[in-house]
Amino acid sequence: MTPVGYLETGVLYCDDNLHRLAQFPSECIDLIYLDPPFFSNRHYEVIWGDEAEVRSFEDRWEGGIQVYVNWMRERMIEMHRVLRPTGSIYLHCDWHASHYLKQMMDDIFGEPNFQNEIVWYYRGAGVSPRRWARRHDTILFYTKGKDWTFNPDPVREEYAETTKERFSHYIGNVRKGGDFGPQALNPKGKHPDDVWSIPIVAPSAKARLGYPTQKPEALLERIILASSKTNDIVLDPFAGCGTTQVVAQVHHRQWIGIDISPTAVGLMKRRMEKVGAQQVKLVGMPVSEQQLHDLKPFEFQNWVIQRFNGTHSQRKSGDMGIDGLSFMTHDPIQVKQSKSVGRNVVDNFETAVERNGKSKGYIVAFSFTRGAYEEAARAKTAKGIEIELVTVADLLKDVPDLVTPTPSLLAPELPLPKGRAAAELPTVDELIDSDRS
């Protein structure tokens, strides 16, 4: 795919990042942070935010570690291309694959451009009696060239009390050459090292959004403040719940986020708006029946419930086919990612609506059989229960916040035409005639 000549910021892309990065111009990004799915063979069933949006986060890679590394390599080559010569990249990983990814990064960025292996230490529950407790992640810090942005002052730390007492008379005394040195303490604090002790986002914390690998804002603040300047462009190609974008917004950086999940992109948009981002643009959200048909079932269900501005059913089992509740009136919603939904589905849903003490419900599918419409009509006449059969096409009629990629979206703006001379301006009568025509 041919790269475009113009990059728009303040955009959340719902796409495979390999496909989207291929469209970015070369050398346009100042800082990249990525927290890709770890090679850990875990499976998550999680609840998203206040709306209890059910999302399954799959972290499985068939074919072994080399398949995973090759999958990452394709994307890393594109990230290297879009990074400015003075840019930096931070790759977040854990013990499962950090050593493989380090070798891959050396191949692409060059071993001399490796700067740090940062250890993020955190506390948590759950230990094995057979080994040391695993309490850290690894963040690989690379640069693209010999010159890069690094400003430690915003992320300096307090000196230990014993150090301050021992060298108190050296604080602020600059040695020859402008170096504070070991015998002169910087009044702004200690130079940060490569071991960071930062708490995780606790499961009970208000900031917790339900994303299984959500990272604390303090972690991203260190990276963004130290390795970028005001108005620099920060990219997160595995944006998840949007922590990178939130921190970039708060600290006056431009930002771009990419995630393949429509649920994640919808969550990010709401989160960005809460921190003051204006006119957040979504690109690549599902806008056709085929795209929606190809979604995973939980993503499709999330999309439908969002289109109703509804909430997900709190019950994970024994919900009698009720997947969500409509806005305000809390009428039951059942979601079917199939065509030709028949009479029996409508009949069973009537019972679920009755048991919930409601007189109205919605079934959403791609199409319904004649028998389904006949059963819905019978239920209304015989029982006074209104079962509204809603097609996906009906939900696609009004999607004001979804933007599809078009050539004009990423094309550079053309300059305004020059103003006309006063003698060439139309008269009042000419304007009236023009309006009438």
N, C-alpha and C positions, 0 to 999 in steps of 0.2 A: 504494500500500500504506500502511495506517495505521501511523504511528510508534508504538512501544511506549512505556510510561511508565517503564521501568526499564532500566538499562544494566548488563550483566554484564561484568566485566573478567576477564583471565586466559583469554580465549577466542580460538581460532583458527578463523576462518570460511573454509570452502571454498565460494566463491561469487563471482559477479560483484560487484564492490564497489558498483556503482550500485544493484543490487537490495538489497544488504545495508544500505548507508548509508540508504536510504529508510526502513528500519525503526528507525533510531536516533532517540531523542528529540532535540529541538532543544537546542542550547547545552549539550552534555554533555562535550565533549572539550577538554582544555587545550592539547594540542600535536599537530600533524599533521606527519609527515614522509612524503613520497611520492617514490618513485623509479620512475616509470612506464616502460613500454617506450619507448625513444627512437625518434624518427622517422628511422631510419637505414637502413632496407631491408637489414638484415643477417639472417642465418639461422645459428643455432647448433646444433651437435650436441655435447652435452657429457656428461661422466660425473659422476654425483652420488655424492659421498662414498665411504666404504669399500665400500659394497655395489655400487658401479659401476652405479647406477640410470641407465639411459639416458633422457635427456629432451631433447626438441627445444624450444628456446626461440625462438618465432617473433616477429619484430619487423618485421612488414610491414603496411603500411596502403595498401590499394587505394583509389584515388580522390584521392590527393594530400594536401597538407598541411592543407587546410581540413577534410577528413573527419577527420583526426587531431585537429585543434584542437576541432572540434565534439564528438568523442568525449570529449575531456578536459573540455570545458566542462560537459557534463551532470554529470559526476562532481564537478567543482569547485564547482558550485552546491550540491550536497548537502554537501560538506565545509564550505563557508561556513555552511550552516545548522546543522550539528552542533557547530561550534566555539563555545566560550564567548566572551562579549564581550571577555574579557581574554586570549583565546587567540592562538596564533601558528601559522603554517604555513610549511613549507619545501618548495619544489618543486624537485626535482633534475632537470636536463635538460642537453643539450649544444648545440653550435652549430647543429645541424640545425633546431631549432624554438624555441630560447630566446626569440627576438625575437617570434615569434607568441604564445608562451605568456605572455610579459610583458604584451602588450596584452590578452590574455584575462583575466589576473589583475587588471589595472587595472580592467577592466569590472566584475568580480564583487566584488572587495574594495575598490575605490576607489583611485585613484592616490595620495591622501595616506597610505594605509595601507601603501604600499610602503616597506620599511625598508632593505633591502640587496640588492645583486646580489653574492653571494659567489662568488669564483673559487677552485675547488679545483684546485690545481696538483699534478701528479704526474709522475714519470718513467716511461718505458716504452720498449719496443723498437718498431721499425717507423716509418720516416719516408719522406716523399716528397721526391725531389730537386727538385721543382717548386714547393715552398712551405715556409713555416715549419712546424716540427713542431707537431702539435696535441697539447697537453699539459695541457688543463684541461677541467673541467666547470663548469657554472653552477648555482648554487642560489639561487632567488628567495625572499627572506624577506619575508612580509607579516604584518600583524596585523589583527585584526578591528575593533578600536576604538582609542581614544586612550591607553588604559592597558593594559599587558601586562607579563608577567614577563620580565625580562632581568637576569641576574646574571653579570657578566663574571669575577668573582673565581675561580671554579673552573677557568676556561680561560685565565687570564692566561699570558703567555709571558715568558721571560727577556729582560731588556734586552740589547742588544748591548754587548759589552765596552767599546767606545769610549764609549758613552753612560754606562755605569756609572762609568767613570773620570772623565769630564768632570763629572758631576753627583753624585759620590759623597757630597759633604757635604750634598746636598739630600734624600737618601733618607729618607722618613718625615716630612719637614717639611711640614705641611699649611698651605696658604695660606689667606687669609681666605675664609670661606664653605665651608670643608671641601674645597676643590678642591686636588688635588695639582699640577695644572698642568704646563706644559712644563719649568719650572725645579725641580720637586720630584718625585722618583721614588717611585712607589707601592711599598712594600716587598713587596707581593704579586706584583709583576711588571707588565709592560707591558699596556696595554689591547689586546685582540685586534683586529686589523683585518679587512678583508673579503677578504684573500688568504690562503688556507690551504695550506701545503705539507705534505701528508700522503701517505705512500707508499701505493700500491695494495696489495691483497692479492696477493702474488706467486703465480704458478701453482704453485711448488714449496713454498709455505708450508704449515705444518701446519693453519693456520686455513682454508685453501682448501677449499670444499665442492663445487666444480665448477660453481656457479651463474655464468653468464657475466658478469653485471654485479654481482657481490658487492662490497659496499662495506666498507671497513675500520671496525672498531669505534671507532677514534679519531675518525673523522669524525662518527659519531653521538653520541659522548660530548660533543663540543663543543656540538652542537645541544641535546641533552637536558639537560645540566648548566646551560647558559646560559638556556634558555627554558622550564624547568619547575621545579617544586618537588617535594619528597618527597611521595609519594602522589598527585601529579597523574596524569591519565589521558593516555597517549600512544597515538596511533593511527597505524598504517601500513597504508593501504588497498591497497598493492602490496607485500605483505610479503616475497615471494621466499623467501630462505633464513633470514629471521628476525633479521637483525642489529639492527634497531631494537628488537625485543622483548627480545633478550638484554641489550642495554645498559640498557634501561628496568628490567628485572628486577634487574640487578646494582646499579643506583643507586636502588633502592627506589621506583620509579614503578609505577603500575598500567598495564596495557597491553592492547591489542586488535590482532590482526593479521587481515588479509583477503587471500586469494590464490585465484585461480580454479583453480589446479593442485592436485589431490589429492596428487601427489608432493611438491610444495613444502610443503604443510600437514603431511604425515607427517614430513618432514625437520625442520620447525620444532618439532614436538612433541618429537622426540628431543633436539634441540638445547636447548630450554628446560629439559627435565628434567635435562640435564647441568649447568646453572647453578643448579639448586636450585628451580625452579618446581614447586609442588605442585599436583596435580590439574588439569593443563592440559586444558581441555575443547575437543573438536573438534565443530564444528557444520557440517552441510551436506555431509559426506563422502558419496560415492556409497553408497547403501544399497538400491537397487532395481535389478532387471535392466535396466530401461529406461534409468536413469541411467548404468549401466555400458556399455550398448550405445552410448550417445551420446558416450562419451569418445573422444578421439583415440587412435589405436592404441598410441602409446607410453605414454600415461597408463593405458590399460587393462592393458597388459602389466605396468607397474609395480605396479598394484593387485593383480593376480593373484600376482605373485612375493612381494609383501609379505604376502599372506594365507597363503602357505606358509612365511613367515619365512625365505625362501630368498635366494639371490643371483643376480644376473643373469649370463648367459653373458659371459665376457670377450671372446669372439670376435665381431666385428661382421659378418664375412662368412664363408662356408664353415662355418657352425655346424651344418649338416645338420638345421635345424629345431629346434635346442635353444635355447630362449630363457632358461632359467634352471636352477638346481640346487636341489634340496630341502634343507631344514635337516638338518644332521648327516650324513645318508647320501649327500648330493650326487647323488641320482637325477635324471635329466634331466626337464625340464618343457618342454612345448610349449604355446603360448598361441594360441588361435584365437578371434578376435572375430566369430564367425559361428554360425549355426544349422545343424542337419542335417549335421554333419561326418561324412564317409563312410569307407568301407573303405580307400580308397587312402591317406588321411592316416595311418591307423593302420598300414598296411603299410609306408609310408615311414619312419615314426617307429621301428618295430621295428629297422630297419637302423641308424638313428642310435644307438639304445640299445645294440645289439650292438657297434658300433664303439667305443663309449665303455667297453666292458668291464663294462656293468651288466646286471642281470637285471630291473630294474624302472624304469618311467617313468610320467609323468603327462601326459595331454592335457586341457587345460581349454577348454571351449567352452560355448555356450548350450544346445546339444542335439546329440545324435548319432543317426545312422540305425541301423536294425537291423543292417545290414551291418557297421557299425563295431564293435558289440558282438560280432558273430559272429567278426570278425577278431581282436579282443582275446582271445576265448576260445580260438581256434585257436592263437594265438601262445603262450599259456600251456601248452596241452596239447602242442604239437609241439616248441616250442623252450625251454620253461621260462622265457619272458620275460613278466613281468606288466606289461601296459599298463593302467593304471587310468584310466578315462574319468570325468572330474570335471566336473560342470556348474557353472555360475555360481551356480545356486540352492543347490548344496551348500556353496559358499564363503560364502554369505550367511547360513547358519544360525547362525553364531556370530561376531558382530561386537561384542564388548564395548566397544571403544574408540571406536565411531562413534556420534555423537549426532545425531539428526534434529531440525530445528527444530520445536518445539511451542509452543502458547500458554503452557503452564506454565513453559517454560524461561526465558522472558524476563518473566514476570509478577512483580509485587512479592510478597514473602512476606507472608502474612497474620499478624496478631499472635496470639500464643498465648492460649488462653482462660484466664480467671481461675481460680485454684485453688478447689476446693470447701471448704466449712467442714468441721470435724472430724466434726460430727454427720451430715454427708451422705456420708461415706466408706463404702464397702461393707465388710462383715465378711469374715473369712477364709472362712467357709462359702459366702458369696455369690460370692467370687472363684473358689473351686473349682468351684462349679456353673456359673459363667460359662465357665470354661476347658473343662469337659466338653461344654458345648453348642456 
